[in-house]
């Protein structure tokens, strides 16, 4: 009886392990399916549209050309969205590899990489409200976090002159809090929790580009690093994204 019971317990344990591994396997299958079965036909549609424009644009009117260009634009947007979904599932599976990172230098470098494409006649500057400590983190994941947050800030301050993005750090009781805020269009706080869901947007795609996946990715990556994230905002006055890390990952 004891032998049978032990065997059954082992079998149950194996089944539980198998079940826990299933989501990861499903993500890999999902990635493969999207890559090969969805992206290929979208690229084909875009390719046929491009060839049509090259060969027949002189034979159709401006409205016809615009329609074909719209098809190409939709294909491009769809491929971008698929890539974001692939990022989401890929990051969900990543095991962080932590190393010392100068977060202020990373914020500065990301801002300088991105700001040029958002200026469009207005000025956007980056300021610091406090000293930002070194941290122990996964460099790749943290750069994705900072890139997504600053991209949002740049996008939503684009009409401001000047647009101001401010980075800082503070202690709230025993919690170490980092934040990046802007003076952009902001949002209504009653929608704040929805912003971290997939495909959630507070503004029309006609007003601001984007997939609605940026903050969902930020949440996923910060949680994988052992922290948490929240966002506050006010219509017409900007938004602020806060994230925390474990106390042992703050290098004084």
C-alpha positions as CSV (number, residue, x, y, z in Angstrom):
1,X,0.0,0.0,0.0
2,X,2.8,2.4,0.9
3,X,4.6,1.7,-2.4
4,X,1.5,2.3,-4.4
5,X,0.8,5.5,-2.5
6,X,4.3,6.8,-3.1
7,X,4.1,6.0,-6.8
8,X,0.7,7.8,-7.0
9,X,2.2,10.9,-5.2
10,X,5.1,11.0,-7.6
11,X,2.8,10.7,-10.5
12,X,0.6,13.5,-9.2
13,X,3.8,15.7,-8.7
14,X,4.9,14.9,-12.3
15,X,1.4,15.9,-13.6
16,X,1.5,19.1,-11.7
17,X,5.0,20.0,-13.1
18,X,3.8,19.1,-16.5
19,X,0.7,21.3,-16.1
20,X,2.8,24.2,-14.8
21,X,5.1,24.0,-17.8
22,X,2.2,24.0,-20.2
23,X,1.7,27.8,-20.4
24,X,5.4,28.2,-21.4
25,X,5.0,25.6,-24.1
26,X,1.8,27.3,-25.3
27,X,3.7,30.7,-25.5
28,X,6.4,29.0,-27.7
29,X,3.7,27.5,-30.0
30,X,2.0,30.9,-30.1
31,X,5.2,32.7,-31.1
32,X,5.9,30.2,-33.8
33,X,2.4,30.3,-35.1
34,X,2.4,34.1,-35.3
35,X,5.8,34.3,-36.9
36,X,5.2,31.8,-39.7
37,X,1.4,31.7,-40.3
38,X,0.3,35.3,-39.8
39,X,3.3,37.5,-40.7
40,X,4.0,35.8,-44.0
41,X,0.6,36.5,-45.6
42,X,0.6,40.1,-44.4
43,X,4.0,40.6,-45.9
44,X,2.7,39.1,-49.1
45,X,-0.3,41.5,-49.2
46,X,2.1,44.4,-48.7
47,X,4.4,43.0,-51.4
48,X,1.5,42.7,-53.9
49,X,0.4,46.3,-53.0
50,X,3.9,47.6,-53.6
51,X,4.2,45.9,-57.0
52,X,0.7,47.2,-58.0
53,X,1.8,50.7,-57.2
54,X,5.1,50.3,-59.1
55,X,3.4,48.9,-62.2
56,X,0.0,50.6,-62.4
57,X,0.1,53.8,-60.4
58,X,0.2,55.9,-63.6
59,X,-3.1,54.2,-64.7
60,X,-5.2,54.9,-61.7
61,X,-6.3,58.2,-60.1
62,X,-5.1,59.7,-56.8
63,X,-7.9,58.1,-54.8
64,X,-6.8,54.7,-56.1
65,X,-3.2,55.3,-55.2
66,X,-4.2,56.5,-51.7
67,X,-6.3,53.3,-51.2
68,X,-3.3,51.1,-52.0
69,X,-1.0,53.1,-49.8
70,X,-3.5,52.7,-47.0
71,X,-3.4,49.0,-47.5
72,X,0.4,49.1,-47.1
73,X,0.0,51.2,-44.0
74,X,-2.4,48.8,-42.4
75,X,0.0,45.9,-43.2
76,X,2.9,47.8,-41.6
77,X,0.8,48.6,-38.5
78,X,-0.3,45.0,-38.2
79,X,3.3,43.7,-38.4
80,X,4.3,46.2,-35.8
81,X,1.5,45.0,-33.5
82,X,2.5,41.3,-34.0
83,X,6.1,42.2,-33.1
84,X,4.8,43.8,-29.9
85,X,2.9,40.7,-29.1
86,X,6.0,38.6,-29.7
87,X,7.9,40.9,-27.4
88,X,5.3,40.4,-24.7
89,X,5.4,36.6,-24.8
90,X,9.2,36.6,-25.1
91,X,9.7,38.8,-22.1
92,X,7.2,36.7,-20.1
93,X,9.5,33.8,-20.4
94,X,12.8,35.6,-19.7
95,X,14.8,34.9,-16.6
96,X,16.4,38.2,-15.5
97,X,20.2,38.2,-15.3
98,X,21.1,41.0,-12.8
99,X,24.2,43.2,-12.9
100,X,25.0,46.7,-11.6
101,X,23.4,49.4,-13.9
102,X,23.8,53.2,-13.8
103,X,20.1,54.0,-14.2
104,X,20.6,57.7,-14.7
105,X,23.0,57.1,-17.6
106,X,20.5,54.7,-19.1
107,X,17.6,57.2,-18.9
108,X,19.8,59.9,-20.5
109,X,21.0,57.6,-23.3
110,X,17.5,56.4,-24.1
111,X,16.2,59.9,-24.1
112,X,18.9,61.1,-26.5
113,X,18.3,58.1,-28.8
114,X,14.5,58.8,-29.1
115,X,14.0,62.6,-28.7
116,X,15.0,63.5,-32.3
117,X,12.1,61.7,-33.9
118,X,9.5,63.5,-31.6
119,X,10.7,67.2,-31.8
120,X,8.7,68.4,-34.9
121,X,9.3,72.1,-34.2
122,X,8.8,72.0,-30.4
123,X,11.5,71.5,-27.7
124,X,11.5,68.6,-25.3
125,X,14.0,68.5,-22.5
126,X,15.0,66.0,-19.8
127,X,15.5,67.1,-16.2
128,X,16.3,65.3,-12.9
129,X,14.7,66.0,-9.5
130,X,17.0,64.0,-7.4
131,X,20.1,61.7,-7.4
132,X,19.2,58.4,-9.0
133,X,21.1,55.5,-7.4
134,X,22.8,52.6,-9.1
135,X,20.7,49.5,-9.3
136,X,21.1,45.7,-9.6
137,X,19.0,44.7,-12.6
138,X,18.7,43.0,-15.9
139,X,20.2,45.6,-18.3
140,X,18.2,44.4,-21.3
141,X,14.8,44.3,-19.6
142,X,15.4,47.6,-17.8
143,X,16.3,49.3,-21.0
144,X,13.0,48.1,-22.5
145,X,11.2,49.5,-19.5
146,X,12.8,52.9,-19.8
147,X,12.4,53.0,-23.6
148,X,8.7,52.3,-23.3
149,X,8.1,54.9,-20.6
150,X,10.2,57.6,-22.3
151,X,8.6,56.9,-25.6
152,X,5.1,57.5,-24.1
153,X,6.4,60.8,-22.4
154,X,7.8,62.0,-25.7
155,X,4.7,61.1,-27.7
156,X,2.4,62.9,-25.3
157,X,4.5,66.0,-24.8
158,X,5.0,66.4,-28.5
159,X,2.6,69.4,-28.7
160,X,4.1,71.2,-25.7
161,X,6.7,73.9,-26.0
162,X,8.7,73.2,-24.0
163,X,7.9,69.6,-23.3
164,X,9.5,68.6,-20.0
165,X,10.3,65.0,-18.9
166,X,11.5,64.6,-15.4
167,X,13.1,61.6,-13.8
168,X,13.6,61.1,-10.1
169,X,13.9,58.8,-7.1
170,X,12.6,58.9,-3.6
171,X,11.9,56.7,-0.5
172,X,8.3,56.1,0.5
173,X,8.6,54.5,4.0
174,X,10.8,51.4,3.2
175,X,10.0,51.4,-0.5
176,X,12.4,52.7,-3.2
177,X,10.4,54.5,-5.9
178,X,11.7,55.6,-9.3
179,X,9.6,57.8,-11.5
180,X,9.5,59.5,-14.9
181,X,6.9,62.2,-15.4
182,X,5.9,64.6,-18.2
183,X,3.8,67.7,-18.7
184,X,1.9,66.3,-21.7
185,X,-1.7,65.7,-22.4
186,X,-2.3,63.4,-19.4
187,X,-5.3,61.3,-18.8
188,X,-8.4,60.8,-16.6
189,X,-7.3,58.8,-13.4
190,X,-10.5,56.8,-13.5
191,X,-8.9,54.9,-16.4
192,X,-5.5,54.4,-14.8
193,X,-5.8,50.6,-14.0
194,X,-6.9,49.9,-17.6
195,X,-3.7,51.4,-19.0
196,X,-1.7,48.3,-18.0
197,X,-4.0,46.0,-19.9
198,X,-3.1,44.8,-23.4
199,X,-4.4,47.0,-26.3
200,X,-5.7,49.7,-23.9
201,X,-5.5,53.2,-25.2
202,X,-6.7,56.5,-23.7
203,X,-6.3,58.5,-26.9
204,X,-7.4,58.1,-30.5
205,X,-4.9,56.4,-32.9
206,X,-5.5,59.4,-35.2
207,X,-4.1,61.7,-32.5
208,X,-1.3,59.5,-31.1
209,X,0.3,56.4,-32.7
210,X,0.8,53.2,-30.7
211,X,-0.4,49.7,-30.1
212,X,-1.6,50.0,-26.6
213,X,0.9,47.4,-25.4
214,X,3.7,49.6,-24.1
215,X,2.6,49.8,-20.5
216,X,1.5,46.1,-20.4
217,X,5.1,45.3,-21.4
218,X,6.4,47.7,-18.7
219,X,4.3,45.9,-16.1
220,X,5.3,42.5,-17.2
221,X,9.1,43.3,-17.2
222,X,9.1,45.2,-13.8
223,X,7.2,42.4,-12.2
224,X,9.7,39.9,-13.5
225,X,12.4,42.1,-11.9
226,X,10.7,41.8,-8.5
227,X,9.1,45.3,-8.5
228,X,5.7,46.9,-9.2
229,X,4.5,49.8,-11.3
230,X,1.7,52.4,-11.2
231,X,0.8,55.5,-13.2
232,X,-0.9,58.8,-12.3
233,X,-2.1,61.6,-14.5
234,X,-4.3,64.6,-15.0
235,X,-5.9,65.7,-18.2
236,X,-3.9,68.5,-19.7
237,X,-1.2,68.4,-17.1
238,X,0.8,65.2,-17.8
239,X,1.4,61.8,-16.4
240,X,3.9,60.1,-14.1
241,X,4.9,56.4,-14.2
242,X,6.3,55.0,-10.9
243,X,8.1,51.7,-10.5
244,X,9.8,50.0,-7.6
245,X,12.5,47.5,-7.2
246,X,13.4,45.2,-4.3
247,X,15.5,46.9,-1.6
248,X,18.4,44.6,-2.1
249,X,18.6,45.8,-5.8
250,X,19.2,49.4,-4.8
251,X,23.0,50.0,-4.7
252,X,23.7,53.0,-2.4
